[in-house]
Amino acid sequence: MRDDIMKIRLFITGGTIDKVYNQSNGELEFDQTHFPEILSRARVEVDLLIEELLLIDSLDMIDADRDLILERCINCEEKYILITHGTDTMCETAKLLGESSIDKTIVLFGSMVPYAVS
């Protein structure tokens, strides 16, 4: 691997993007992260390390969860970080990360629809 290739950390925290729509009961549910499949289907070939921190709805996220996200962002070796997150409370997490003045590029992203239907 070349040294000039960008290394990226992907933190999984949940949100609708990682939920499954259960057709039998009409509920959105968590099973497991879909990101290995998503990245494979998209043929992503960058040096990307996936780390599942949480698999929760952002409405269920508490301060301790945000502190965990912040701690992992500070302590991971990668300078570029992607974070999956539910859209309902993404702003609160972004505010915490922004106020911490981490010298890294951090992108939070989510979805209004789930990736999978069961």
Secondary structure, 3 states (H helix, E strand, C coil): CCCCCCEEEEEEEECHHHEEEECCCCEEEECCCCHHHHHHHCCCCCEEEEEEEEEECHHHCCHHHHHHHHHHHHHCCCCEEEEECCCCCHHHHHHHHHHCCCCCEEEEECCCCCCEEC
